[in-house]
Amino acid sequence: MVLNMHVPFVHPADPPWLIEERLFFEALSETYLPLLETLDRLDADHVPFRLALSLSPPLCHMLSDESLIRRYLEFTDRQIEFGFQEIKRTEGDPAMQRLCRFFYDQAVDRRILFTERYEGNILKIFDYYQKKGKVELLATAATYAFLPFYANYTEAVQAQFEVAIASHRRFFDINPQGFWLPELGWNDELDKQIRSYGFSYTVVDSHAFFLGTPPPVRGTFYPAKTPAGILLLSRDHYAARDLAEPETGFSFDPRYQDCRDDVGYELPAELIKPFLGPGGVRARTGFKYRSQGDGRSPAVAPKPLYDPESAVEKAREHARIFLENRIARFKKAEEYMDETAISLCAYDADTFGRCWYEGSRFIEALFREGAQREEIQFMNPAEYLYKQPPGSYVTVVPEFSSWGVNGYAEMWLDATNDWIYRHVIRSLERMIELAERFVDDTGLKERALNQAAREILLAQASDWAKMLYKGESPEYARSQIEGALRNFTTIYESLGSNYISTEWLTNLERQHNIFPTINYRVFRRKH
């Protein structure tokens, strides 16, 4: 299993109540902490488990930013305060009050877990499990850029790689073997670039294999290698479909919690004051009392109250079915191949938390059930690849692909967001020019050049184009792109006129403080 952990970058200087900040808080409370609780329980019970994780550099930076963590704790305190009020409000309804107490206790427990057991730093816990050999950490691009769009600009890709590797070493003190392609975006030009930075393998979507040249004879059940020697693992399309296929996927079961039905959107404003933003804008409280039900409109039939025990039991049942499905496909594959077949189950981490409340329980049940099965074994990608005969891989040129809508690039390049790239690429060309022109500068000029590098990297993040495509906070996405490009242009013109405002630059460094050790020379051409 490989989980991708990434959220859009939030600047510590941004005003509170941004939806992106709340998404980060919710991901921490509803995805990352439950996942760690799961690993803790499995470890305590000596249940063997293997899990691969890609933690993006922006996420790692945010998880280590003291001001954001302080705001997160304020957010959890508001949840606890609200939960206490909800327990009082529902005194006349025992079933509802029981649910209130459930979510209230959960909020209290997770705050204690985060501050006391994890000491406010979950990165060191992931590192702990990595050192125990139970978790493998993959690297990914510095700002989670959709790399195929920049593959013709070698300097842009090398900057994404070099800054990401430096960030990974800073947080985890290890050179990763695997590279997670942001959005699983692949094209041929990336082959040699991935190899040149010492990565052994990467993951692509299934149609990259099926439409590859030549198509691998063992399909997605066995790795292949690229002409440059990078080992390729293909995502199991059927494993993804089992969980997330609309309406038929496990996560859509009627017993599971309706993650969108938050009481913060239903109660009178005076009862949710801790969750009212500027202008009375409502926010999610984390208290979600309804199950998904049969899909009918609440106006036709009210959704039933959520039953945590029933939902957890259903998650265990789904874990058993999931394993049976994998085993059945393995048995079929064994008729056509002699090698050890693999199913690489790759998902966005939020699938098992923020988007599917019972997801962490599903993962736990999966490992517990798997420990009882002799015909199946969980392994990390590097562990699996190490055990295969080196000469067993066929060479394949994978098809251009991603795991976005329809499998290609329309999510990051359509009428809603195509305007981005002419501005980003023009600024990128200017950044390369600056890196070539100012080779050995120090002091204020070097600080400005380093900040210019940060701005152009932030402008390349795939999140902004995706948000514009989906219509999710499009104003924020546009402001982030335009702000980064405006800041870059200001620095570029200041260097041209040989005048830089120290105060302005210092403020900008404080706001966009990601990659503290960045060196603008990563944008220099490799001669």
LOKOLZA-116153 format. One line per 5 residues: number of its first residue (from 0); for each residue x, y, z of C-alpha. Coordinates in steps of 0.05 Angstrom, whole numbers, plus 32768, in hexadecimal, padded with zeros to 4 digits. Layout:
BEGIN
NUM	X Y Z | ...
This chain:
BEGIN
0	8000 8000 8000 | 8019 8045 7FED | 7FF7 8084 8008 | 8003 80C9 7FED | 8002 80FF 8023
5	7FFD 8146 8008 | 7FD4 8185 8012 | 7FDA 81C9 7FF0 | 800E 81F6 8010 | 7FF3 8227 8044
10	801D 8263 8055 | 8024 826F 80A0 | 8018 82B9 8093 | 7FD5 82AC 8072 | 7F99 82C4 809A
15	7F74 828F 80C3 | 7F35 826E 80AA | 7F4E 825F 8064 | 7F2D 8220 804B | 7F72 8206 8038
20	7F8A 820D 807F | 7F4D 81E8 8098 | 7F5A 81B1 8065 | 7FA0 81A9 8082 | 7F83 81A6 80C9
25	7F4E 8174 80B5 | 7F81 8148 8091 | 7FAC 8148 80D0 | 7F72 8137 80FE | 7F4B 8109 80D0
30	7F81 80E7 80A6 | 7FC8 80EB 80C2 | 7FBA 80E2 810C | 7F88 80A7 8102 | 7FBC 8087 80D4
35	7FF2 808C 8109 | 7FC1 8072 813E | 7FB6 8036 8110 | 8001 8029 8109 | 800A 8030 8154
40	7FD4 7FFB 8162 | 7FF0 7FCB 812E | 8036 7FD4 814A | 8020 7FCA 8192 | 7FFC 7F8A 817E
45	8038 7F71 8156 | 800F 7F6E 8116 | 803E 7F71 80DA | 8030 7FAB 80AC | 8053 7FCE 8072
50	803E 8012 8058 | 805F 8042 8027 | 8051 808D 802E | 8062 80C9 8004 | 8064 8107 802F
55	806A 8145 8003 | 809C 817C 8017 | 8064 81B0 801F | 8040 8182 804F | 807F 8173 8076
60	808D 81BD 807C | 8047 81CC 8095 | 804A 8193 80C8 | 8089 81B1 80E4 | 8073 81FA 80E3
65	8068 8212 812A | 8036 8248 8118 | 800A 8218 80F0 | 800D 81E4 8127 | 7FF8 8219 8159
70	7FBD 822A 812E | 7FAC 81E0 8127 | 7FAA 81D9 8172 | 7F7C 8215 8175 | 7F50 81F2 8142
75	7F4D 81B3 816C | 7F3D 81DB 81AA | 7F02 81FA 8185 | 7EEB 81B3 8173 | 7EEF 819E 81BC
80	7ECA 81DC 81D4 | 7E95 81D1 81A0 | 7E8E 8187 81B3 | 7E83 8198 81FC | 7E4B 81C7 81E7
85	7E2D 8191 81B9 | 7E2B 815F 81F2 | 7E01 8191 821A | 7DD5 81A2 81DE | 7DC3 8159 81D1
90	7DB1 8146 8219 | 7D6A 8135 8203 | 7D80 8105 81CC | 7DAA 80CB 81E8 | 7DBD 80AF 81A4
95	7DD5 80F2 818A | 7DF9 8101 81CB | 7E1E 80BF 81C7 | 7E38 80D4 8183 | 7E4B 8119 819E
100	7E73 80F9 81D6 | 7E95 80CB 81A3 | 7EAE 8105 8179 | 7EBE 812F 81B6 | 7EE8 80F8 81D5
105	7F0A 80ED 8193 | 7F1E 8136 818D | 7F39 8137 81D4 | 7F60 80F5 81CB | 7F7F 810C 8189
110	7F95 814E 81A7 | 7FB7 8129 81E0 | 7FD5 80F7 81AF | 7FF1 812E 8183 | 800D 815A 81BB
115	8025 8126 81ED | 8034 80E4 81CA | 804B 8103 8188 | 8064 8144 81A8 | 8045 816D 8170
120	8070 814C 813B | 8053 8112 8114 | 808D 8112 80E2 | 80BA 80F3 8116 | 8086 80BB 8120
125	8086 80AB 80D6 | 80D2 80AC 80D9 | 80CF 807D 8115 | 80A6 804A 80EE | 80D5 8053 80B2
130	8111 8042 80DE | 80EC 8004 80F6 | 80E4 7FED 80AE | 8098 7FEF 80AF | 808E 802F 8088
135	80B2 8044 8048 | 80B4 808F 8039 | 80B6 80A5 7FF0 | 80CC 80E9 7FD7 | 80A3 8114 7FA9
140	80AC 8156 7F84 | 80BC 8194 7FAC | 8079 81B7 7FA3 | 8052 817C 7F86 | 8057 8197 7F3F
145	8037 8171 7F05 | 807B 815F 7EE8 | 8068 814C 7EA1 | 8058 8195 7E93 | 809F 81AA 7EA5
150	80C6 816E 7E8A | 80E1 8196 7E50 | 80FF 81C8 7E82 | 8135 819E 7EA1 | 8147 81D4 7ED3
155	80FF 81D6 7EED | 80FD 818B 7EF9 | 8143 8189 7F18 | 812E 81C0 7F48 | 80EF 8199 7F5C
160	811B 815B 7F68 | 8156 817B 7F8B | 812C 81A6 7FBA | 8100 816A 7FCA | 813B 813C 7FDA
165	815A 8171 8007 | 8116 8178 802B | 810F 812D 8033 | 8155 8127 8051 | 8146 8161 8080
170	8109 8140 809D | 811B 80F6 8098 | 8167 80F3 8090 | 8165 80BE 805A | 816A 80B8 800F
175	8128 809B 7FF6 | 8127 8063 7FC3 | 80E3 8073 7FA6 | 80C9 80B2 7F85 | 807E 80C1 7F86
180	806A 80E4 7F46 | 803B 811D 7F59 | 7FF5 810A 7F41 | 8018 80CD 7F23 | 802A 80FA 7EE8
185	805A 80D7 7EB9 | 8079 80E5 7E76 | 80B7 80C9 7E54 | 80E3 8106 7E61 | 80E1 80F8 7EAC
190	8103 80B5 7EA5 | 814B 80CB 7EA4 | 813E 8103 7ED5 | 8123 80D4 7F0A | 815D 80A5 7EFF
195	8191 80DC 7F03 | 817D 80EB 7F4B | 8188 80A4 7F63 | 8140 808C 7F6A | 8135 8042 7F5F
200	80EB 8041 7F4F | 80AC 8069 7F45 | 8061 805B 7F40 | 8035 8067 7F03 | 7FEB 805E 7EF5
205	7FD3 801D 7ED6 | 7FC6 8038 7E90 | 800F 804F 7E8C | 801F 8004 7E8B | 7FE6 7FEC 7E5F
210	7FF4 8020 7E29 | 803F 801D 7E31 | 8070 8008 7DFA | 8070 7FCC 7DFC | 8037 7FBC 7E2D
215	8055 7F91 7E65 | 8041 7F48 7E5C | 8033 7F41 7EA7 | 8008 7F7F 7EA9 | 8006 7FA5 7EEB
220	8016 7F66 7F13 | 8061 7F6F 7F0C | 8091 7FAA 7F07 | 80B2 7FC1 7EC7 | 80EC 7FEF 7EBA
225	80F7 802C 7E8F | 812D 8034 7E5B | 8155 805C 7E8F | 814F 8024 7EC2 | 811A 803F 7EF0
230	80EE 8008 7F0C | 80A4 8014 7F02 | 806B 7FFD 7F2E | 8025 8003 7F13 | 7FEA 8018 7F3D
235	7FB5 7FE1 7F44 | 7F78 7FFF 7F22 | 7F49 7FCC 7F41 | 7F62 7FD9 7F87 | 7F54 8023 7F7D
240	7F0F 8014 7F60 | 7EFC 7FE6 7F9A | 7F03 8020 7FCA | 7EF1 805F 7FA5 | 7EC6 804F 7F69
245	7E89 807D 7F6F | 7E4D 805B 7F8D | 7E6A 8014 7F8B | 7EAC 8020 7FB0 | 7EB1 8009 7FF8
250	7EB7 8051 8012 | 7E70 805F 7FF9 | 7E4F 802B 8026 | 7E0F 8046 8048 | 7E2A 8036 808E
255	7E66 8063 8088 | 7E67 80A9 80A1 | 7E51 80E0 8071 | 7E91 810B 8073 | 7E6E 8146 8052
260	7E33 814A 8082 | 7E52 8175 80B9 | 7E26 8193 80EF | 7E4B 81D5 80E5 | 7E20 81E1 80A7
265	7DDF 81D1 80CA | 7DDB 81EF 810F | 7DC8 8238 811C | 7E02 8268 8118 | 7E01 8278 8162
270	7E10 822F 8173 | 7E4E 822A 8147 | 7E71 826B 8158 | 7EB6 8249 815E | 7EAE 8234 8115
275	7E95 8274 80F6 | 7EC9 8298 80CC | 7ECA 82E0 80B3 | 7E87 82F5 8097 | 7E64 82BB 80BA
280	7E82 8287 808B | 7E75 8242 80A8 | 7EAB 820D 80B0 | 7EAB 81C3 80BE | 7EAC 81B0 8107
285	7EC0 8167 8100 | 7E7F 8151 8120 | 7E5B 8128 80EB | 7E20 8102 8105 | 7E02 80E2 80C7
290	7E14 80A4 809F | 7E13 80A4 8053 | 7DD1 807E 8052 | 7DB3 8066 8011 | 7DC5 80A4 7FE9
295	7D80 80C3 7FE8 | 7D79 810D 7FF3 | 7D70 8121 803D | 7D30 8144 8027 | 7D14 8100 8013
300	7D2F 80D6 804D | 7D5B 80F0 8086 | 7D9E 80CD 8089 | 7DA5 809D 80C3 | 7DD1 80AD 80FF
305	7E18 8095 80F8 | 7E28 8055 811E | 7E74 8051 812A | 7E74 8007 8140 | 7E4C 7FF0 8103
310	7E78 8019 80D5 | 7EB9 7FFC 80F1 | 7E9D 7FB5 80E9 | 7E8C 7FC6 80A1 | 7ED3 7FDF 8096
315	7EEE 7F9C 80AF | 7EC0 7F77 807F | 7ED6 7FA3 8045 | 7F1F 7F96 8057 | 7F12 7F4B 8052
320	7EEF 7F54 800F | 7F28 7F80 7FF6 | 7F5C 7F4B 8007 | 7F31 7F14 7FE7 | 7F2E 7F3E 7FA7
325	7F7A 7F46 7FA6 | 7F85 7EFC 7FB3 | 7F54 7EE8 7F7C | 7F7A 7F14 7F4A | 7FBC 7EF8 7F61
330	7FA5 7EB1 7F56 | 7F8E 7EC2 7F10 | 7FD0 7EE4 7F01 | 7FF8 7EA8 7F1A | 7FDC 7E80 7EDF
335	8003 7EAD 7EB0 | 8043 7EBF 7ED5 | 8079 7E9F 7F00 | 808E 7EDD 7F27 | 8071 7EF7 7F68
340	8035 7F21 7F55 | 802B 7F65 7F75 | 7FEE 7F92 7F80 | 8005 7FDA 7F8D | 7FCB 7FFD 7FB0
345	7FD9 8047 7FA9 | 7FAA 807C 7FC4 | 7FA7 80C2 7FDD | 7FAD 80BE 8029 | 7F6D 80E6 8033
350	7F48 80AB 8016 | 7F52 808B 805A | 7F3C 80C2 8088 | 7F22 8106 8073 | 7EFB 80E8 8038
355	7EEB 80A5 8058 | 7EE6 80A9 80A3 | 7EED 805E 80AD | 7F29 8059 807E | 7F5D 8052 80B4
360	7F35 8019 80D3 | 7F33 7FF9 808F | 7F7F 7FFC 808B | 7F86 7FDE 80D0 | 7F56 7FA5 80BF
365	7F7C 7F9A 807E | 7FBE 7F8E 80A1 | 7F9F 7F64 80D8 | 7F7A 7F39 80A6 | 7FB8 7F35 8079
370	7FE1 7F1A 80B3 | 7FB3 7EDD 80B5 | 7FBA 7ECE 806A | 7FF3 7EA2 8052 | 7FE7 7EB0 8008
375	7FF2 7EFB 800D | 8027 7F28 802B | 802D 7F73 8034 | 806F 7F92 801E | 808A 7FD7 8011
380	809D 7FE5 7FC8 | 80E8 7FE7 7FD3 | 80E4 7FA7 7FFC | 80BE 7F83 7FC4 | 80EC 7F9C 7F8D
385	812A 7F87 7FB3 | 8111 7F3F 7FB4 | 8104 7F39 7F69 | 8139 7F1E 7F38 | 815B 7F5B 7F17
390	8154 7F3D 7ED1 | 810A 7F30 7ED7 | 80F2 7F76 7EC2 | 80DD 7F85 7E7B | 80ED 7FCB 7E60
395	80B0 7FF6 7E53 | 80A6 803D 7E3C | 8067 8051 7E64 | 8030 807B 7E46 | 8026 80C3 7E5C
400	7FF6 80BE 7E97 | 7FDD 80D6 7EDA | 7FA9 80C1 7F0D | 7F80 80FF 7EFF | 7F3D 8103 7EDC
405	7F3D 80D5 7E9E | 7F86 80C3 7EAC | 7FAC 80F9 7E87 | 7FB6 8143 7E94 | 7F73 8166 7E8A
410	7F6C 8174 7ED4 | 7FAA 81A0 7ED2 | 7FA1 81BD 7E8C | 7F5C 81D3 7E75 | 7F36 8214 7E6A
415	7F34 8223 7EB5 | 7F7F 8222 7EC1 | 7FA6 8223 7E7F | 7FB8 826C 7E89 | 7FE7 8259 7EC2
420	801E 8239 7E98 | 8033 8272 7E6A | 8040 829D 7EA8 | 8062 8266 7ED0 | 808E 8250 7E96
425	80A2 8298 7E86 | 80B5 82A2 7ECF | 80D9 825F 7ECF | 8104 8275 7E94 | 8115 82B4 7EBB
430	8127 828C 7EF8 | 8158 8262 7ECF | 8174 82A3 7EB3 | 817E 82BF 7EFA | 81A1 827F 7F11
435	81D0 8284 7ED6 | 81DD 82CE 7EDD | 81E7 82D2 7F29 | 8215 8297 7F36 | 823B 82AA 7F76
440	8211 82E0 7F96 | 820A 82E5 7FE1 | 81E6 830F 8015 | 81A5 8332 8004 | 81AA 831F 7FBB
445	81B1 82D5 7FCB | 8175 82D9 7FFA | 814C 82F9 7FC2 | 8161 82C3 7F91 | 8150 828C 7FC2
450	810C 82AB 7FCD | 8101 82B0 7F82 | 810F 8265 7F7E | 80DA 8258 7FB4 | 80A7 8282 7F90
455	80B0 825F 7F4D | 80AC 821B 7F6E | 806C 822E 7F92 | 804E 8247 7F51 | 8059 8202 7F32
460	8030 81DD 7F66 | 7FFB 81B1 7F45 | 7FC9 81C2 7F7B | 7FB7 8205 7F5E | 7FA4 81EB 7F19
465	7F7D 81B2 7F39 | 7F56 81E1 7F66 | 7F45 820D 7F2A | 7F2E 81D0 7F03 | 7F02 81B7 7F3B
470	7EE8 81FC 7F4E | 7F01 81F1 7F96 | 7F18 8234 7FB3 | 7F2A 824F 7F6E | 7F36 8295 7F89
475	7F69 827B 7FBA | 7F8C 8251 7F84 | 7F90 828C 7F55 | 7FAA 82B9 7F8C | 7FE1 8287 7F9D
480	7FF9 8282 7F55 | 7FF4 82CC 7F47 | 8014 82DD 7F8A | 8050 82AF 7F7F | 805A 82C9 7F38
485	8053 8311 7F4F | 8087 8306 7F86 | 80B6 82E5 7F55 | 80AF 831E 7F22 | 80BC 8352 7F58
490	80FD 832F 7F6B | 8111 8327 7F22 | 8107 8370 7F14 | 8129 8385 7F55 | 8166 835D 7F42
495	8165 837F 7EFE | 8163 83C4 7F1D | 8195 83B0 7F54 | 8165 83C5 7F8C | 8142 8396 7FBC
500	8116 83AC 7FF6 | 8132 8388 8033 | 80F1 8391 8059 | 80C6 8376 8021 | 80F4 833B 8016
505	80F6 832B 8061 | 80AA 832B 8065 | 80A5 82FE 8028 | 80D8 82CD 8045 | 80AE 82CA 8084
510	806E 82BD 805D | 8089 828A 802B | 80B9 8268 805A | 80BA 8224 803A | 80FE 8204 8028
515	812A 822B 8059 | 816A 820E 803C | 8159 8218 7FF2 | 8191 822C 7FC3 | 817A 8251 7F84
520	81B3 8230 7F5D | 8187 81F2 7F56 | 816C 8217 7F19 | 81AF 821B 7EF7 | 81BA 81F4 7EB7
525	81E2 81B4 7EBD | 821B 81C1 7E8B
